[in-house]
Amino acid sequence: MGSELQPRLLNKLITGVREEISRLEFELSEAKKARASVQQLRKIKTRIKVYKGLRKSSKV
C-alpha cells in the first residue's frame, strides 16, 4: 500500500521527468552547437535515455 504513489504525486513525478528531459535535450543541442567533446555529448545522451526510461516505467 505504501509503495504505490498517489495519483497527484505520480503526476508531479511525470511532469518533473518531462521537464528534465526537455532541459537535457536543450543542453544537448547547445552542446552540439558549441562543438562539445564526444564524451560530453554521450554523457548527456545517456542521461536523456535514463530519464526516458523513468518516464516509461512510471506509466504502469
ChimeraX commands (.cxc) that place a marker at each C-alpha (Angstrom):
marker #1 position 0.00,0.00,0.00 radius 0.5
marker #1 position 2.79,2.43,0.85 radius 0.5
marker #1 position 4.85,1.58,-2.22 radius 0.5
marker #1 position 2.23,2.83,-4.69 radius 0.5
marker #1 position 2.34,6.53,-5.48 radius 0.5
marker #1 position -0.79,8.60,-5.12 radius 0.5
marker #1 position -2.07,9.98,-8.45 radius 0.5
marker #1 position -1.09,13.54,-7.58 radius 0.5
marker #1 position 2.47,12.55,-6.66 radius 0.5
marker #1 position 2.73,10.44,-9.79 radius 0.5
marker #1 position 1.67,13.41,-11.93 radius 0.5
marker #1 position 4.32,15.58,-10.26 radius 0.5
marker #1 position 6.94,12.90,-10.89 radius 0.5
marker #1 position 5.99,12.56,-14.56 radius 0.5
marker #1 position 5.94,16.34,-15.00 radius 0.5
marker #1 position 9.35,16.67,-13.36 radius 0.5
marker #1 position 10.79,13.95,-15.58 radius 0.5
marker #1 position 9.38,15.59,-18.73 radius 0.5
marker #1 position 10.86,18.94,-17.72 radius 0.5
marker #1 position 14.25,17.34,-17.08 radius 0.5
marker #1 position 14.16,15.58,-20.48 radius 0.5
marker #1 position 13.35,18.89,-22.18 radius 0.5
marker #1 position 16.17,20.63,-20.31 radius 0.5
marker #1 position 18.65,17.90,-21.23 radius 0.5
marker #1 position 17.58,17.95,-24.90 radius 0.5
marker #1 position 18.14,21.71,-24.94 radius 0.5
marker #1 position 21.52,21.22,-23.25 radius 0.5
marker #1 position 22.40,18.61,-25.90 radius 0.5
marker #1 position 21.51,20.95,-28.76 radius 0.5
marker #1 position 23.56,23.75,-27.21 radius 0.5
marker #1 position 26.50,21.39,-26.69 radius 0.5
marker #1 position 26.32,20.34,-30.35 radius 0.5
marker #1 position 26.32,24.00,-31.43 radius 0.5
marker #1 position 29.34,24.64,-29.20 radius 0.5
marker #1 position 31.06,21.58,-30.69 radius 0.5
marker #1 position 31.45,19.87,-27.33 radius 0.5
marker #1 position 33.54,16.75,-26.98 radius 0.5
marker #1 position 32.12,13.36,-27.87 radius 0.5
marker #1 position 32.32,12.32,-24.22 radius 0.5
marker #1 position 30.18,15.27,-23.10 radius 0.5
marker #1 position 27.58,14.58,-25.79 radius 0.5
marker #1 position 27.49,10.89,-24.87 radius 0.5
marker #1 position 27.04,11.77,-21.20 radius 0.5
marker #1 position 24.04,14.00,-21.95 radius 0.5
marker #1 position 22.50,11.39,-24.28 radius 0.5
marker #1 position 22.86,8.73,-21.59 radius 0.5
marker #1 position 21.10,10.93,-19.04 radius 0.5
marker #1 position 18.26,11.52,-21.52 radius 0.5
marker #1 position 17.88,7.76,-22.03 radius 0.5
marker #1 position 17.76,7.20,-18.27 radius 0.5
marker #1 position 15.04,9.81,-17.81 radius 0.5
marker #1 position 13.04,8.46,-20.76 radius 0.5
marker #1 position 13.22,5.02,-19.14 radius 0.5
marker #1 position 11.90,6.53,-15.90 radius 0.5
marker #1 position 9.06,8.16,-17.76 radius 0.5
marker #1 position 8.02,4.87,-19.40 radius 0.5
marker #1 position 8.28,2.84,-16.20 radius 0.5
marker #1 position 6.18,5.33,-14.22 radius 0.5
marker #1 position 3.20,4.93,-16.59 radius 0.5
marker #1 position 2.34,1.49,-15.22 radius 0.5
marker link #1:1,2 radius 0.2
marker link #1:2,3 radius 0.2
marker link #1:3,4 radius 0.2
marker link #1:4,5 radius 0.2
marker link #1:5,6 radius 0.2
marker link #1:6,7 radius 0.2
marker link #1:7,8 radius 0.2
marker link #1:8,9 radius 0.2
marker link #1:9,10 radius 0.2
marker link #1:10,11 radius 0.2
marker link #1:11,12 radius 0.2
marker link #1:12,13 radius 0.2
marker link #1:13,14 radius 0.2
marker link #1:14,15 radius 0.2
marker link #1:15,16 radius 0.2
marker link #1:16,17 radius 0.2
marker link #1:17,18 radius 0.2
marker link #1:18,19 radius 0.2
marker link #1:19,20 radius 0.2
marker link #1:20,21 radius 0.2
marker link #1:21,22 radius 0.2
marker link #1:22,23 radius 0.2
marker link #1:23,24 radius 0.2
marker link #1:24,25 radius 0.2
marker link #1:25,26 radius 0.2
marker link #1:26,27 radius 0.2
marker link #1:27,28 radius 0.2
marker link #1:28,29 radius 0.2
marker link #1:29,30 radius 0.2
marker link #1:30,31 radius 0.2
marker link #1:31,32 radius 0.2
marker link #1:32,33 radius 0.2
marker link #1:33,34 radius 0.2
marker link #1:34,35 radius 0.2
marker link #1:35,36 radius 0.2
marker link #1:36,37 radius 0.2
marker link #1:37,38 radius 0.2
marker link #1:38,39 radius 0.2
marker link #1:39,40 radius 0.2
marker link #1:40,41 radius 0.2
marker link #1:41,42 radius 0.2
marker link #1:42,43 radius 0.2
marker link #1:43,44 radius 0.2
marker link #1:44,45 radius 0.2
marker link #1:45,46 radius 0.2
marker link #1:46,47 radius 0.2
marker link #1:47,48 radius 0.2
marker link #1:48,49 radius 0.2
marker link #1:49,50 radius 0.2
marker link #1:50,51 radius 0.2
marker link #1:51,52 radius 0.2
marker link #1:52,53 radius 0.2
marker link #1:53,54 radius 0.2
marker link #1:54,55 radius 0.2
marker link #1:55,56 radius 0.2
marker link #1:56,57 radius 0.2
marker link #1:57,58 radius 0.2
marker link #1:58,59 radius 0.2
marker link #1:59,60 radius 0.2
view
